[in-house]
Amino acid sequence: MRQSPEDPPLPMQAPLLCRLLVPLLALSALSAHATPVTVKSPDNRWTVIVSDSGPLTLRVTDGSGQPLLQQEIALALADGRTLNQGGQASVSTRTVDETVTPTVALKSAKLRDHFNEAVLDYGSGFSLIVRAYDNGVAYRFATKLDGQITVAGEKSVTTFPGDPTIYYGEETTFHSHNEILYTPQPLSQLKPEALTSLPLLVRLADGTSLLFSETALENYPGQWMRVGPGSRWLEAIWPALPTREEEISDRDLVVRERDANIAITAGTRAFPWRFVALAEKDAELLTNSLSYLLADPSRVADTSWIKPGKVQWDWWHNFNVWDTDFVGGVSQKLYLHYIDFAAQNGLPYVILDEGWYKLGDLTAQAEDIDVPALVKYGKSKGVGVILWSTSTTLQKQFDVAMEQFTRWGIAGLKVDFFQRDDQPAIDFYWKLSAEGAKRKLLLDYHGAHKPAGLQRTYPNVLTFEGVRGLENAKWSDWITPEHDTTLPFIRQVAGPMDYTPGAMDNAQKEQFHVNNRRPMSQGTRAHQLALYVVYESPLQMLADSPSAYRAAPDAMKFLRQVPVTWDETRVLEAEIGVKVAVARRSGDRWFIAALNNSEARTLELDLSFLPAKVKSLEVWQDGPNAARDGRDSQLRTLKLDSSRRVKVELAPGGGWVGVSKK
């Protein structure tokens, strides 16, 4: 997020809701149906019960039968046809237990796809598919109808037992970068119609976590949620089709008027998956891969050219360098310098962010910028060039711009300021992803919605923003250690996030100050290093200046070697907003990291899983003065004793990284 125009009013979907809304039953008053369709998770921890009469209702319970949620769901077409009643359905079931090998591995090189499924065919071309996994449940609609259909809307109204805590991130309209702060509040205290984007975390009184999101989102608008009347339930809402748009600037194409309907699409199709990740412990959220597993498989036949990696990024540190023979700022010399730095440190990419072209025209390079020359020089050094563009300009110049990028031989695109996920916006994501794959372009989506399966279907889409990341430290004090220790449990469950870590000017809260031209981070330097292990992004930025990294050789020693994809993940400590410690394996090396919030604490990590041959760790940790000066860090070697237990001392906003030594 950089800056957005004043948002238009939020369109409402009252006509659809009035047509479909039925009285909601409190969970405590639910009665069993005579012949419900029941789908249990393979481990019997969770059960989904689909009603067979009255409103189409899903109820989810735990293994003891205690209710977790109830959803009344419906799909309505503009011609009046609906699926909103249970009734008689032909039911087919299956169990799947197979291994999925991700093209780009985030949590693991192998994922187990194990679920029980029921398909309920209600006739008249409508069906409902329900799945139960050991770590969540999901449903989707499917239709077999002739020609095209116009979708008036969906209904999804969710009630919970008691008054759950909602990790609410405030949105005001559908025109958004989806960069939210997660504030835990009782549902009853949220104002009616309060809007939020997904993913959304709900915490029940017994500690069970329910994380709502969607995946396989194609040719359809993204789902949002808002608080229902009386602040007693949550209801889904979708941005309707735009009928009038206004281009305010090169980066702001704002919807001023919307249709009553949300999509025009093929009559025979499966709709996006709506899923709820379920966790009895916070640690389970960190390894949840439902967003990926439920997505459609890759449509890219040859993926050998897709190379994740670290990126030297220019914009966060305001193009500042020092100890050079040239002045900072956007210039050919600056980017040649960045390419040299990347080559010297094994970084496969550099990004040319805002400034390389004359805004509004991707065919007009800025003065003193020669992209083809930079690409040629980068290739001679083994460094690829990724170019930034606004979404609006790229859409207007799509064919000529994509041909130009192919001719230049760039490695990828960072496309910014999408700010929408109505159906036309989603269609552009998919068009760009497909065309990018044809032209062997890696993609990084900024000002974007959350990941929703596209990254599996087109694995050249390596990462998304849709997160309130480090860039916000340039103009606010929002990016706190509490925020950093919350993101892995909510936003990261949806998929990779381009948070852009790597600040080398680090300060405790009382010393932190906003400086757009010379930014800093809250917390310690070791905290920033630990983010590279805790946070998942196959394109992982080094946000600070090459000059800053040269002045921090110990930190750079770590940044040169840390991977961006992982063969295995283990969770060692997890408490949302408080602490997180994970161990990730790449090949035969283990990278272990811990983060905490603004309170100093000591963790004792059990590393007994490490192979016997690992006798010591190289450790980057908070220095003795880190509570006073966040830049204070130490690099040392830690020998492991027979207990394989390690005591980790974390300063306020602290961090710790250990790397197994060969």
Stockholm file with secondary structure:
# STOCKHOLM 1.0

chainA/1-662         MRQSPEDPPLPMQAPLLCRLLVPLLALSALSAHATPVTVKSPDNRWTVIVSDSGPLTLRVTDGSGQPLLQQEIALALADGRTLNQGGQASVSTRTVDETVTPTVALKSAKLRDHFNEAVLDYGSGFSLIVRAYDNGVAYRFATKLDGQITVAGEKSVTTFPGDPTIYYGEETTFHSHNEILYTPQPLSQLKPEALTSLPLLVRLADGTSLLFSETALENYPGQWMRVGPGSRWLEAIWPALPTREEEISDRDLVVRERDANIAITAGTRAFPWRFVALAEKDAELLTNSLSYLLADPSRVADTSWIKPGKVQWDWWHNFNVWDTDFVGGVSQKLYLHYIDFAAQNGLPYVILDEGWYKLGDLTAQAEDIDVPALVKYGKSKGVGVILWSTSTTLQKQFDVAMEQFTRWGIAGLKVDFFQRDDQPAIDFYWKLSAEGAKRKLLLDYHGAHKPAGLQRTYPNVLTFEGVRGLENAKWSDWITPEHDTTLPFIRQVAGPMDYTPGAMDNAQKEQFHVNNRRPMSQGTRAHQLALYVVYESPLQMLADSPSAYRAAPDAMKFLRQVPVTWDETRVLEAEIGVKVAVARRSGDRWFIAALNNSEARTLELDLSFLPAKVKSLEVWQDGPNAARDGRDSQLRTLKLDSSRRVKVELAPGGGWVGVSKK
#=GR chainA/1-662 SS CCCCCCCCCCCCCHHHHHHHCCCCCCGGGCCCCSSCEEEECTTSSEEEEECSSSBCEEEEEETTSCEEEEEEEEEEETTSCEECBCCCCEEEEEEEEEEECCSSCSSCSSEEEEEEEEEEEEETTEEEEEEEETTEEEEEEEEEEEEEEEEEEEEEEEECSSCCEEEECCBCSSCSCCCCCCEEEEGGGSCTTCEEESCEEEECTTSCEEEEEEECCCSSCCCEEEECGGGCCEEEECCCCEEEEEEEETTEEEEEEECSCCEEEEEEEECCEEEEEEESSHHHHHTCCHHHHTSCCCCCSCCTTCCCEEEECCTTTTTCCCSSSSCCSSSHHHHHHHHHHHHHTTCCEEEECTTSBCTTCTTSBCTTCCHHHHHHHHHHHTCEEEEEEEHHHHHHTHHHHHHHHHHHTCCEEEEECCCCCSHHHHHHHHHHHHHHHHTTCEEEECSCCCCCSHHHHSTTEEEECCSCCGGGGGTCSCCCHHHHTTGGGTHHHHSCBCCCCCCSSEECTTTCCCCSSSCCEESCHHHHHHHHHHSCCSEEEECSCHHHHHTCHHHHHHHHHCCSSCSEEEEEEEETTTEEEEEEEETTEEEEEEEECSSCEEEEEECTTSCTTCCEEEEEEECTTTTTCTTCEEEEEEECCTTCEEEEEECTTCEEEEEECC
#=GC SS_cons         CCCCCCCCCCCCCHHHHHHHCCCCCCGGGCCCCSSCEEEECTTSSEEEEECSSSBCEEEEEETTSCEEEEEEEEEEETTSCEECBCCCCEEEEEEEEEEECCSSCSSCSSEEEEEEEEEEEEETTEEEEEEEETTEEEEEEEEEEEEEEEEEEEEEEEECSSCCEEEECCBCSSCSCCCCCCEEEEGGGSCTTCEEESCEEEECTTSCEEEEEEECCCSSCCCEEEECGGGCCEEEECCCCEEEEEEEETTEEEEEEECSCCEEEEEEEECCEEEEEEESSHHHHHTCCHHHHTSCCCCCSCCTTCCCEEEECCTTTTTCCCSSSSCCSSSHHHHHHHHHHHHHTTCCEEEECTTSBCTTCTTSBCTTCCHHHHHHHHHHHTCEEEEEEEHHHHHHTHHHHHHHHHHHTCCEEEEECCCCCSHHHHHHHHHHHHHHHHTTCEEEECSCCCCCSHHHHSTTEEEECCSCCGGGGGTCSCCCHHHHTTGGGTHHHHSCBCCCCCCSSEECTTTCCCCSSSCCEESCHHHHHHHHHHSCCSEEEECSCHHHHHTCHHHHHHHHHCCSSCSEEEEEEEETTTEEEEEEEETTEEEEEEEECSSCEEEEEECTTSCTTCCEEEEEEECTTTTTCTTCEEEEEEECCTTCEEEEEECTTCEEEEEECC
//
